[in-house]
Every structure is written in structure tokens, then in C-alpha cells.
Amino acid sequence: MKRWLVTIISTILVVALLVGCTNTGSTPNGKSGNAQKKMAIIVKSTGNPFMEKMAEGFKTAVEETGGQAIIKAPEQPTAEAQIQMIEELIAQKVDAIAISANDPDALQPALQKAMKQGIKVLSVDSAVNAQSRMVHVQQADPERIGRVLVQAIYEMIGGEGEIAILSATSQSTNQNTWIKWMQEELKDPKYSKVKLVKIAYGDDLRDKSVSETEGLLKSYPNLKGIIAPTTVGIAAAAKVLTDKGLKGKVQLTGLGLPSEMAEYIESGVCQWMYLWNPIDLGYLAGYAADALVTGKITGKAGEKFTAGKLGEREIIQVGDGTEIMLGDPFKFDASNIGEWKNVY
């Protein structure tokens, strides 16, 4: 009887040991621990060079961490198109979703659904509200961006005259935040002779941005300057000013890709502009997504992780949410555009 019991117990122990050896663990989505992580990024729309470069950086980071990158880009920059893509990614049981939002609030139900199913959600470039993500990857301090752009146009137009803003979509989180800080900067008494006459929206579409620029010039014949905090918008405005021979008559600054704006900076249509590296922005988001999936971070303020070649990053509290900052905006002008135009 004792031998029989010993045999049964030994058999149970051997089976348990074998099960333990073959169990590699599982992710919240029910995948085995050694399965390749699937991390997706949803950009604002197709045909946007900034978004393409950001997605490129995201893909590089994800592959460096041993994961598979999925890149999604809607035809039009709408929240509805992004919601459909979120639902598709939930069905695919991806491990993480990074999104550059076309609307800060409309995506909330879909993104919360994703998080309830164990998918790690973060926003990058253009944030969703804090209830819709675990952390946001920010290009630079929004206040500094907004104030710097106003300071630039003020210098370019000699401290007085009418100015306009050519933005992306009216719901774009980052654009609206930068514009808010532009308006705050304009409250300083030093800008008493500067008048903001219009905020136009080109929806990050080239043709519409061209049309909106032409509309500004027609409606405000005394316009002295345009601020375009969007890479699509600034390139479109620069083309219009060039074609109409308005170099030096209407000044232009904003956020642009060096590769697209080099000819306009070299010609003097745009004296200088600003941006950060969109490849690095996507790269940082890729490593942040991996850190969330692997449990290195949860999105809480004070947590740190290593983002590949970008080094250690710390999560900070901003309002009711948390953010990971890439860095300060960088100034591009005639003195350095030549070395950057072939980079991105």
C-alpha cells in the first residue's frame, strides 16, 4: 500500500514538473510568454511626411526590442477612421497601441475597451485625454513651443502687423495646446501692435492648406505673418508665398520638416522654423510601448526606463495625466538647414 502511494505521488510530481517546464507564461492577451509582441501605431492620416517618419522610428524601436510593428494610417484625419482601426487591432489581440489622436475625447470608448482587454495604450505627438491612455509621449514642452513661435514671428515682422495661424484640424490636441500658449504669449504688452486676425484649419491636407493660405491672403491684404504649427501647413504656405512672389512681404514660421522646407529657408521665404526629430519621437514611443508591455513601467509619474539610443527617460506628471518628454524644439535656419535636409 505504501509503495502504491509513493508511486502515485512520484508520478504526480513528475507531471507537475513537466508542466512547469513547458509553461512559458502568458501575456494579458493569452499569448505565450515567448510569442513575438505585437505593437501597433495609428498615425493621423496617410500622406503626412511627419507621421511617416514617426512611424518609421516606432518600427525601428519595436524591432530592436524583438517585437512586431503594425503601422496603421487612415485615409482621412478623422476620429471615426481611427476608431475603426482601434477595433481592428483589438480583434487582432495586439499587445500595445500607440496613437496620434485626431480627437482627444472621441477615441475614449474604443481605447478604454482596448485597455480592459489587457492592451497597453499610449498616445504620441497628439494626445488623447488621460482616461484614454496610460501615458503620453510628448515632443516638447507645449508652452515653450507656443511662445517660441510667437516670439519668432514678432521678430520677423518687426514687432507690428497682422498675423494668422494655419493649423491642422480644429480637434487636434497638440495644435490646440500650442495655439493656447501662442494666445497667452500675445497677451504680453510687448505685442500690443501685433494682431491675430484668424486661425485657419487646413486639416493636415496639402490642398486644403494651400486653399486656406490663399484665403488668408485674400481676406487680409495687410497680413504680415503666418504661423503654421504643422509640417503639412507650413510647406503648403511656403509654396503659396513663393508662387505669389510674397517673399519678404509675408513672413512665415512654424513647425516643418527640414527636407520639405530647405528650399524655402534657403530662398528666404521662411527665415527660420522649428521642429524635433519625428523619427526619435516614434522611436521613444516604441520603447515606451515595450516598457508597458513588459511591465517595466505602468505609466505612473516617477517611473524610469531606458529607451534604446535615447537613454533613460522618466515619466512626469502633467495635469491629470503623465507624459514622457522627448526634448526641446530645435531651430532650423539658413546656417544649418543644409546638414539636416537629407536627414529627415
Secondary structure, 3 states (H helix, E strand, C coil): CHHHHHHHHHHHHHHHHHHHHHCCCECCCCCECCCCCEEEEECCCCCCHHHHHHHHHHHHHHHHCCCEEEEECCCCCCHHHHHHHHHHHHHCCCCEEEECCCCCCCCHHHHHHHHHCCCEEEEECCCCCHHHCCEEEECCCHHHHHHHHHHHHHHHCCCCEEEEEEECCCCCHHHHHHHHHHHHHHCCHHHCCEEEEEEEECCCCHHHHHHHHHHHHHHCCCEEEEEECCHHHHHHHHHHHHHCCCCCCCEEEEECCHHHHHHHHHHCCCCEEEECCHHHHHHHHHHHHHHHHCCCCCCCCCCEEECHHHCEEECEEECCEEEEECCCCEEEECCCHHHHCCCC
